[in-house]
Amino acid sequence: MTQSGHRRVPFLSTRGSWYDPQSEPGGTTAMKRREFLKAIAGLGIAWPRIAIAQQSALPIVGFLSGRSLKSDAHLVVAFRQGLSEAGYVEGRNVAIEFRWADDQFDLLPGMASSLAAAKISALFAGAIDAQIKAIKSAIATTPAVFATGGDLVELGIVESINRPGGNITGVSLRASELWPKQLEVLRDLLGPEKTIGLLVNPNNVTAKIAVRDAQAAAKTIDQNIVIIDVRSVSELSSAFATLIQQRVGASLVTVDALFTNQREKIVSLASTHKVPTLYGRREFVEAGGLISYGANTNDQYRQSGVYVGRILSGAKPSNLPVQQPTKFELLINLKAANALGLTVPRTLLERADEIID
């Protein structure tokens, strides 16, 4: 177990979709055009670079996400690290074309189509579970790597874990296999008599599977759970009001792009309503949430970058087994626990991979 304090990493704002150098001190005369383009590329902002990349004859990788740059800047870093491990560095021997849906998931299939039409060499797609089947249809034969929390076989995206077939492989977080452990962590924290509320986005294609697996896991340990549907940002506040009405002892937030993009709002609501909440991603705890148990998303995106690099080097997605995590991490935020009046059992602290105090 390692203990560490929480330190926020400064994030460079994009000031909207486009960066205006005249808004900075000194105006355009203080920044040469070459330096300006380099700064933009470093931020990963959606930018019409396909024409630039074609002129320089670099292979183009499409990066498609249902979330936003603000939410996922750290994951872009991890993806670039994976590309580098495979021998590809953006601007040197590969170009990356970014598309961010920013919770407007209905835009994803069209974004995927436009990238495929631009003859990209490979596509990476993350936070796309809500439209995963439509995206598969949209990209036709484009080699692709999907980062997902769902079962790609059960969803019909690949033929098998070891031999995906077709043009798509992936890196899955296997969210379905986490339910028993996540419920166990909450019971260790609060006791077995507490009802647990499960926040689910029914618009996500994996939602029915998640509910099925969570209910099955709860049944085996005689744990009472209630399902709370959240379809949009506007329903988050009412969802927590429902949790209070249902007299739940805790809540569990499923892995979903909508929730991850709104993690600060969800953490704030959980704190305001005094609802102890467990999350499937560490980013929630880093944003002030109580506790998380799940696979490391940074590693998922790093591995996705490695796979994309291997595809650029000639590997076929059909021959690249779907990667699944072998290690899961437990994070605990003692400051959040104190605010909720909770004493975290020593046995749970000893199992933690990281403690934020």
C-alpha positions in Angstrom: 0.0 0.0 0.0 1.3 3.5 -0.8 0.1 6.7 0.8 0.0 10.0 -1.0 -1.6 13.4 -0.7 -3.8 14.7 -3.5 -2.3 17.2 -5.9 -4.0 18.6 -8.8 -2.1 18.9 -12.1 -2.7 22.2 -13.9 -4.8 21.9 -17.0 -4.3 24.2 -20.0 -7.7 25.5 -21.1 -8.5 25.6 -24.7 -11.0 28.5 -24.4 -13.5 26.7 -26.5 -13.0 24.7 -29.7 -10.4 27.1 -31.1 -7.4 28.8 -29.6 -7.0 32.5 -30.3 -3.4 33.7 -30.0 -4.6 37.3 -29.9 -6.2 36.6 -26.5 -2.7 36.0 -25.0 -0.4 38.9 -23.9 1.6 40.2 -26.8 -0.9 39.0 -29.5 0.1 37.2 -32.6 3.4 39.0 -32.8 4.5 37.2 -29.7 4.0 33.7 -31.1 5.3 32.5 -34.4 3.0 30.5 -36.5 5.1 27.4 -36.1 5.1 27.7 -32.3 1.3 28.3 -32.4 0.7 25.1 -34.4 3.0 23.1 -32.1 1.1 24.3 -29.0 -2.2 23.3 -30.6 -0.9 19.9 -31.5 0.4 19.3 -28.0 -3.1 20.0 -26.5 -4.8 17.5 -28.9 -7.5 20.0 -29.9 -9.8 19.0 -32.7 -8.1 20.7 -35.6 -8.4 20.2 -39.4 -5.0 18.5 -39.7 -5.9 15.8 -42.2 -4.9 17.9 -45.1 -1.6 18.9 -43.4 -0.9 15.2 -42.7 -1.6 14.2 -46.2 0.8 16.8 -47.6 3.6 15.4 -45.3 2.6 11.8 -46.2 2.4 10.7 -42.5 0.0 7.9 -41.6 -3.1 9.3 -39.8 -4.6 7.9 -36.7 -8.1 8.8 -35.9 -8.8 9.4 -32.1 -12.6 9.3 -31.4 -14.1 9.8 -28.0 -17.5 10.3 -26.5 -16.0 12.5 -23.8 -14.0 15.7 -24.0 -10.4 16.9 -24.0 -10.9 18.6 -20.7 -12.0 15.3 -19.2 -9.5 13.1 -20.9 -6.3 15.1 -21.4 -4.4 12.6 -19.2 -5.6 9.7 -21.3 -4.3 11.4 -24.5 -0.9 11.4 -22.8 -1.2 7.7 -22.0 -2.3 6.9 -25.6 0.7 8.8 -27.0 2.9 7.0 -24.6 1.7 3.7 -26.0 2.2 4.9 -29.6 5.7 5.8 -28.7 6.4 2.4 -27.2 5.4 1.0 -30.5 7.8 3.3 -32.3 5.4 6.1 -33.4 5.7 9.8 -32.3 3.1 12.3 -33.3 4.5 14.9 -35.8 7.5 12.7 -36.5 6.2 9.6 -38.2 2.4 9.7 -37.4 -0.4 12.3 -37.3 -3.4 12.1 -35.0 -6.8 13.5 -35.9 -9.0 14.1 -32.8 -12.8 14.0 -32.6 -14.5 14.8 -29.3 -18.3 14.2 -28.9 -18.4 15.9 -25.4 -21.4 13.8 -24.2 -23.3 14.2 -27.5 -23.1 10.5 -28.2 -25.4 10.6 -31.2 -22.6 12.5 -33.1 -20.1 9.6 -32.7 -21.2 7.5 -35.8 -20.9 10.5 -38.1 -17.6 11.4 -36.7 -16.4 7.8 -37.2 -17.7 7.9 -40.8 -15.8 11.1 -41.5 -12.6 9.7 -40.2 -13.0 6.5 -42.2 -13.7 8.5 -45.3 -10.5 10.4 -44.8 -8.6 7.1 -45.3 -7.0 7.1 -41.9 -4.5 4.3 -41.3 -6.2 3.2 -38.0 -8.9 4.3 -35.6 -8.8 4.4 -31.9 -12.2 4.8 -30.2 -12.9 5.2 -26.5 -15.9 6.2 -24.4 -18.1 5.0 -27.2 -20.1 2.2 -25.7 -23.4 4.0 -26.2 -22.9 3.9 -30.0 -20.4 1.0 -30.3 -22.5 -1.0 -32.8 -23.2 2.0 -35.0 -19.6 3.0 -35.0 -18.6 -0.6 -36.0 -20.9 -0.2 -39.0 -19.7 3.3 -39.8 -16.0 2.4 -40.1 -16.5 -0.6 -42.5 -13.0 -2.0 -43.0 -10.9 0.6 -41.2 -8.6 -1.1 -38.7 -9.7 -0.1 -35.3 -9.0 -0.5 -31.6 -11.9 0.0 -29.2 -11.4 0.9 -25.5 -14.5 -0.3 -23.6 -15.9 -1.5 -20.3 -18.2 -3.9 -22.1 -17.8 -7.5 -23.3 -16.8 -7.1 -27.0 -17.9 -10.7 -27.7 -21.3 -10.4 -26.1 -21.8 -7.1 -27.8 -21.1 -8.7 -31.2 -18.1 -6.5 -32.0 -15.5 -9.3 -32.2 -15.8 -13.0 -32.8 -13.7 -14.1 -29.7 -11.3 -12.7 -27.2 -8.3 -14.5 -28.6 -9.2 -14.2 -32.3 -11.3 -11.1 -32.8 -11.7 -11.5 -36.6 -12.7 -8.6 -38.8 -11.2 -5.2 -38.6 -11.6 -4.4 -34.8 -9.8 -5.5 -31.6 -9.9 -3.8 -28.3 -8.8 -3.2 -24.7 -11.6 -4.0 -22.3 -11.9 -3.1 -18.6 -14.2 -6.1 -18.0 -16.6 -4.1 -15.9 -19.0 -7.1 -15.5 -16.4 -9.0 -13.5 -15.9 -6.2 -11.0 -19.4 -6.3 -9.4 -18.7 -8.9 -6.7 -15.5 -7.1 -5.6 -17.1 -3.7 -5.6 -20.1 -4.8 -3.6 -17.7 -6.5 -1.2 -15.8 -3.3 -0.7 -18.9 -1.3 0.1 -20.1 -4.0 2.6 -16.7 -3.9 4.3 -17.0 -0.1 4.5 -20.6 0.2 5.6 -21.8 -3.2 6.7 -24.1 -5.8 5.0 -27.4 -4.3 6.0 -27.2 -1.2 3.8 -29.2 -1.0 0.5 -27.0 0.1 -2.4 -28.2 2.3 -5.3 -26.8 1.5 -8.7 -26.5 4.5 -11.1 -26.9 3.3 -14.7 -27.2 5.1 -18.0 -29.9 3.1 -19.9 -28.9 4.7 -23.2 -25.6 2.8 -23.0 -25.7 -0.5 -24.9 -23.9 -2.2 -22.1 -26.5 -1.1 -19.4 -28.7 -4.2 -19.5 -25.7 -6.4 -19.2 -24.4 -4.3 -16.3 -27.7 -4.5 -14.4 -28.0 -8.2 -15.0 -24.5 -8.9 -13.8 -24.8 -6.5 -10.8 -28.1 -8.1 -9.7 -26.6 -11.6 -10.0 -23.6 -10.6 -7.9 -25.8 -9.0 -5.3 -28.0 -12.1 -5.1 -25.1 -14.3 -4.3 -24.3 -12.3 -1.1 -27.9 -11.4 -0.3 -27.3 -7.7 -0.9 -30.3 -5.5 -1.7 -29.7 -3.1 -4.6 -32.0 -0.6 -6.4 -31.4 0.6 -10.0 -31.4 4.3 -10.7 -31.6 5.4 -14.4 -29.7 8.5 -15.4 -30.0 9.3 -19.1 -28.5 12.8 -19.2 -26.7 15.4 -17.1 -30.0 17.0 -16.2 -31.1 13.8 -14.4 -28.2 13.6 -12.1 -29.6 15.8 -9.3 -32.9 14.0 -9.3 -31.1 10.7 -9.3 -29.4 11.5 -6.0 -32.7 12.8 -4.6 -34.2 9.4 -5.5 -31.3 7.7 -3.6 -32.3 9.6 -0.5 -35.9 8.8 -0.9 -35.0 5.1 -1.3 -33.0 5.3 1.9 -29.9 3.8 0.4 -26.8 3.4 2.5 -24.5 3.9 -0.4 -24.4 4.2 -4.2 -22.3 2.6 -6.9 -21.7 4.5 -10.2 -21.3 2.3 -13.3 -18.5 2.9 -15.7 -20.0 5.2 -18.4 -18.7 8.1 -20.5 -21.6 10.3 -19.4 -20.7 9.8 -15.7 -16.9 10.1 -16.2 -17.3 13.4 -18.1 -19.5 14.7 -15.2 -17.4 13.2 -12.4 -16.9 16.5 -10.5 -20.7 17.1 -10.5 -21.4 13.6 -9.3 -18.8 13.8 -6.6 -20.3 17.1 -5.4 -23.8 15.6 -5.4 -22.7 12.6 -3.4 -21.0 14.9 -0.9 -24.0 17.3 -0.6 -26.4 14.4 -0.1 -24.1 12.5 2.2 -24.2 9.4 0.1 -21.1 7.2 0.4 -20.3 6.3 -3.3 -18.0 3.8 -4.9 -16.8 4.4 -8.5 -15.2 2.2 -11.1 -12.6 4.7 -12.1 -9.9 6.4 -10.1 -10.5 9.8 -11.7 -13.6 10.2 -9.4 -11.5 9.8 -6.2 -8.9 12.1 -7.6 -11.8 14.6 -8.1 -12.7 14.3 -4.4 -14.8 11.1 -4.4 -14.8 8.6 -1.6 -13.6 5.3 -3.0 -13.0 3.5 -6.3 -12.2 0.0 -7.4 -11.4 -0.9 -11.0 -8.8 -1.3 -13.7 -6.4 1.5 -14.4 -7.8 3.5 -17.3 -4.4 5.2 -18.1 -3.0 1.7 -18.7 -6.0 0.9 -21.0 -5.3 3.9 -23.2 -1.5 3.2 -23.2 -2.1 -0.4 -24.3 -4.6 0.9 -27.0 -1.8 3.2 -28.3 0.6 0.2 -28.4 -2.0 -1.8 -30.4 -2.6 1.1 -32.8 1.2 1.3 -33.3 1.3 -2.4 -34.1 -1.4 -2.0 -36.7 0.5 0.9 -38.3 3.4 -1.6 -38.5 1.4 -4.1 -40.4 -0.4 -6.2 -37.7 -4.1 -7.1 -38.4 -6.7 -6.4 -35.7 -8.1 -9.9 -36.4 -4.9 -11.4 -35.0 -4.5 -9.1 -32.0 -6.3 -10.6 -28.9 -8.6 -8.4 -27.0 -6.5 -7.1 -24.0 -8.0 -7.4 -20.5 -6.7 -6.2 -17.2 -4.9 -8.5 -14.8 -4.7 -6.0 -11.9 -7.3 -3.9 -10.3 -6.7 -1.0 -7.9 -8.4 0.3 -4.8 -8.3 4.0 -4.0 -9.6 5.6 -0.8 -10.0 9.3 -0.1 -9.7 9.8 3.6 -10.7 13.5 3.4 -14.0 12.5 1.7 -14.5 9.7 4.4 -14.1 12.2 7.2 -16.5 14.6 5.6 -19.1 11.8 5.5 -18.4 10.9 9.1 -17.0 7.5 8.1 -14.2 5.5 9.7 -12.5 3.4 7.1 -11.7 -0.1 8.5 -8.0 -0.8 8.9 -8.5 -4.0 6.9 -9.7 -1.9 3.9 -6.9 0.6 4.3 -4.3 -2.2 4.3 -5.8 -3.5 0.9 -5.7 0.0 -0.7 -3.3 0.6 -3.5 -3.4 4.4 -2.9 -4.8 6.6 -0.1 -5.5 10.3 -0.6 -5.5 12.3 2.5 
